Amino acid sequence: MIEPWLSYGIRRQVEPFAPFGLLFVFALLWLPAVNGVFFDVIDTILKSLQISDFETYCGQELYRFWQGSNEFCQAAP
């Protein structure tokens, strides 16, 4: 995300680690403190966009379609 704003020298130094960036993010999210802060920020963003808890719940349920359908959350055809 921040790569475009880094200087050329720094970009060259971190280039060998670029393929592992997403793995690093996932590893950070395994840490309970980082995970809590991350999802608190996401929750704040959703609330500022006036997305209700019910809509958030249904979005999560519809994302996990392989677990079966939820009678409360039906996707519009």
C-alpha positions in Angstrom: 0.0 0.0 0.0 2.7 2.5 0.8 5.1 1.4 -1.9 4.4 4.3 -4.3 5.4 6.8 -1.6 8.7 5.1 -0.6 11.9 6.4 -2.0 13.6 4.4 -4.8 16.4 3.2 -2.4 13.9 1.8 0.2 11.8 0.2 -2.6 14.9 -1.7 -3.8 15.8 -2.8 -0.3 12.3 -4.3 0.5 11.8 -5.7 -3.0 13.1 -9.2 -2.1 10.4 -9.4 0.7 7.5 -8.2 -1.5 6.2 -11.8 -2.2 5.8 -12.4 1.5 3.9 -9.2 2.3 0.4 -10.7 2.4 1.7 -13.6 4.5 3.1 -11.1 6.9 -0.2 -9.3 7.1 -2.0 -12.6 7.9 0.6 -13.4 10.5 0.0 -10.1 12.2 -3.7 -10.7 12.3 -3.0 -13.9 14.3 -1.8 -11.7 17.2 -4.9 -11.0 19.4 -3.9 -7.3 20.1 -3.4 -6.5 16.4 -6.5 -8.5 15.4 -8.7 -6.6 17.9 -7.4 -3.2 16.8 -7.9 -4.1 13.1 -11.4 -5.2 13.5 -12.3 -2.3 15.7 -11.1 0.0 12.9 -13.2 -2.0 10.4 -16.2 -1.7 12.7 -15.7 2.0 13.1 -15.6 2.4 9.3 -18.8 0.4 8.8 -20.6 2.4 11.5 -19.5 5.7 9.9 -20.9 4.4 6.6 -24.2 3.7 8.5 -24.0 -0.1 7.9 -26.0 -1.8 10.6 -24.9 -4.7 12.7 -27.5 -6.9 11.0 -26.1 -6.0 7.5 -22.6 -6.8 8.8 -23.8 -10.1 10.1 -25.6 -11.0 6.9 -22.6 -9.9 4.8 -20.5 -12.3 6.8 -23.0 -15.1 6.5 -23.4 -14.6 2.7 -19.7 -14.6 2.3 -19.5 -18.1 3.9 -21.9 -19.6 1.3 -20.4 -23.0 1.7 -21.8 -23.3 5.3 -25.4 -23.3 4.0 -28.1 -20.6 3.7 -29.4 -18.5 6.5 -33.1 -17.9 6.6 -32.6 -14.3 7.8 -30.1 -13.4 5.2 -31.1 -14.0 1.6 -29.3 -12.5 -1.4 -31.5 -10.7 -3.8 -31.8 -12.5 -7.2 
